[in-house]
Every structure is written in structure tokens, then in C-alpha cells.
């Protein structure tokens, strides 16, 4: 009877365990956009800062808690300042890619595809990438690309292909962003140099600039001008 009671209590705790900060989850499990970006800081910095390895690793489809130092100062309650710091520096490490600038924009009101059913495989598929960048940018992390992406994801690995006479037909179709073949009609987000009206900063700028947003070489001048024009002196 005692063993049964202990098992019941222990089992109840396991059953009630849940991810404390549900950003980038479906409410229970991790979704792909939680990890679909790069960390701004070096991997060694993120691993050390957030003590990665101290918890079972979160991954797409599981319900493992993210490392609490990513979002909490006391190990339990969500501290927005701690979370914003993790988003600005180590979003992939902490599972916060979905709330970085690359994912926080609005999809088209009447897209050609159902944005809710788009998969990560489609995000990297040359047949889908340009459509998704235009219609469903916040699903694939295309919010900073202004609707212009490379259809072939390998283009940026060797930019010399842009100058090769024999590959011009290919790059004009498949490497528009890397090789500068985006059309003038490609508009919509920070990637094209658009700005917020009246030199207005994004609500999260205060925490982003505290973590080096304005001086970081990771973000382009257009991105800084779009999200934090006043704070970064870009007006």
C-alpha cells in the first residue's frame, strides 16, 4: 500500500509537469519554429550563460522544460526581462526563435496556402519558399526578408555563383536574394529598408538594445532602422 501511495504521488507530479513559459509551443509540446533560427551570440556563450545540459533537452514534439535561466530569476516565475535577454542573444538555445523579429510579423490576410498547415520541410523546399516568404512569412522566419528569399537554400554558401556567366539563368530564378535579383515589387518588411512611422520603436527595443541590438553585426542596418530607429539613432 505504501509503495502504491508513493507511486501515485510521484506519478501525479509527472503527469502535471508542463512547460512553464509556453512561447513557441502548441500549449503542450515544442513546435519547429522554436528552434528554426541561429543564436546571435556564440554557441559557447549561450551554453555557458544558460547552463545548457542541466535539464533534459527540449526538442520539437516533446514537453521538456527549457532551462529556467532562459526565462526566470528564481527558477519558477516568468521574468519578462530575463526572457527578452534570451530572445536577443540566444533564441535557438532557449527555444525562443518564434518570438524573434524574423517570426513576429503578420501573414497575408488571404494567402495562397493555409499558413497553419505549412511544414518546416516546405520552408526549405524551392517550390514553396518564395510563396511562403510572401504569404506566410512568420511561419518560416521570413519576416525580415521583404518577401524576397533564395529558392535554393545553398546559394549563400558560394556567392561566386552570382558572377559566373554560365549560371546566370539559374541564379536569376533560384538565388534572387543572394545575387541581388529581387524585383522592385518585393516589399513588406524590414529587409527592404522600410521604417516605422514617426520614428517609432518596437515595444521590445529597451530590452533588445540592452543586449547589444544596435551595435550587433548580426542584424542589418535596415533591421535596426525598422525595429528600433529612435533607440539606435537611425531616424
N, C-alpha and C positions, 0 to 999 in steps of 0.2 A: 504493500500500500504506500509506504514511504517513497519507494522508487517511482511509483506511478505519479505521485504528487509532484516530485521533483521534475519528472519528465513533462508533466502538464504545464508547470510554471515556466520551465525553460523553453518548451515548445511554443508557448503563448508569446514569449518575448521575441522568438524568432519570427513568428507569424506577423507580429505587429511592427517589426522593423521596417523602416521606409526611408527613402532619400529625404533628408531634411529640406534642402533647397531644391525644388523641383524644376528649376530652369533647365531647359534642354532635355527634358524627359517627356514622356506621354502621360505623366502623372504617376507612373509606377516604374517604368524601365527607361533606360537611356535610349535616345534616338541618335541617328547617324550624324545629324548636324551639331551634336555636342562636341565632336572631335574633328570636324571637317575644316580645319584651318591650321595655321602654323603659330607657334609661340612667338611673341615679339622678342623676348629675352632668350638667351642661350639655354639649351636644354639643361646644362649643368646648374645654371642659376635657378631654373624652375624646380628641378628635382630637389635641390638643397633647401630652397625657400619654403617649399610646401611639403617637405618630408615625404616625398613620394615613395611608396613601398611599405609604409606603415599600416596601410589598410589593404584589404583585397581590392584589386584594381577594378574601377568601373569600366564597362565596355558596352557597346551597342547591344541592347536586348537584355542586359542584366540589371539588377536593382541594388548593386553595391554602392554604399555611400561614398561620395567624393571625399578627399582628405579635408578634414574640418578646418584646417588653417586656410583653405581657399575662401571660406565664407564666414568664419566665426572666430571671435577673440576668446570666447570662453568654452568652445567645443560643443556648444548646443544651439544657442540662438543665432539667427542670421544677422550679420552685421553688414549693412549695405556698403560701407566704406571698404571693408575687407574684400567683399565680393567685387567691387568695382576695380580695386587694385589688381586682383587676379585676372579680371577680364582685360585690363590694359596691358598686362605683362605676360601672363602665362595661360591664355584661354584654352589651348588644347590640353595642357597638362591638367587643368582643373575642370575640364568638361564644360567650358562656357563659350565655345565657338558660336553658338546660335544667338548670343546676345552681343556679339561684336559688331562694329559698323558694317561689315561685309554681309551681315544677315538681317540687319534691322531696317528694312525698307518695305514699301508696300508693293504687293504684286498687282498686276493689271486687274482691273475690275472685271473684264471679260476676256480671260486668257484663252489661247487656242487649246490648252490642255488643262486637265484638272490638277492644279498645283498640289493638292493634298495627297495625291497618289504618286507623285514623282519620286523616283528612287535615286539613290546615290550613283547607281550604275548609269542611269540616264544623264546625270550631271556630267559624266566624263565621256559620254557617247557623242561622237562627232555629228551624228544625225540629229541630236537633240539640243546640244549646248547653246547654239545661237537663239533658238526658240525660247529656251528656259531663261537665258540671260535677259531676254526682252519681256517675257510674260511672267515668270516665276523666280525673280532674282533672289528672294530671301530664302528659297528652298536650297539652292546650291551655293550660296555665299557669293553671288554676283552683284551685290548692291553697289559696289564701288567701281564697277566696270562700265557703267553707262550704256549697257546693252551690247557692248562690243567685247566679245571673247574669241579666243582661238578655237576653232572647231577641233583641231588636233592638239591635244594637250602637251605634246612633246616639242612644240615649236620653240619655246623659250630655252630649251636645252642647248640649242645651237643657232644663235641669231645670224650666223653667216649665211644661212639658207635664204635670208631675205635679200641678199645681194647677188645670189647665184642666178645667172641668166637662165639656166636650164630649169630652174624650179619656180619661176615667176607665176606660171599658171596655177601651180599648186598653192603657193603661199597667199596669193590674192583671194583664194577661196577658203583656205584652211588655217591661215596664220595672220588674220587681219589685225589683231591687237598687237602682237609682237612685231609685225613688219610695218605697221602704220597704214593699213588699208581700210580702216573704218570709214564708213560714209558719214557725211555731214549730218545725216538724219538720225544718226545714233546718238540719242540723248537720254537724260533722265536721272542720272545720279552723280555722285561726287567725282567719278572717274573722268568726266568730261570738263571739269572746271566750273561747274555750276556753283552758285553760292546761295546761302540763306538770305532772305530779305532783311534789310536794315541791319546788317552786320550782327546777326543773332546767333549766339552759341547754342549748341545742343545742351540739354539739361545735365548730361553726364560729364561735361567738359571739366568741371572743377576736379573731379577725381582722376580723369584721364591725364590732365596736364601735370597733376601731382606725381604721376608715374612716367613723366617724360614724353608725353604725346607730341608736344610742339617741337621738341628737339630730336625726336627719333627719326632715323633714316629709313625705318621700316615703312612709315606712312609717307605718301607723296605730298607735295605742296598743295595739290588740288584737294586731297582728302582733308588736310588740315584746314584749308580755306573753307571747305564746305561745312565741316562739323564744328570747328572752334575758331572762326575767323577773328572774333574780337579778342579772345584769350591768347591766341597765337600771334596777334598783330598782323593779320592778313587782310584786313578790310581795305 
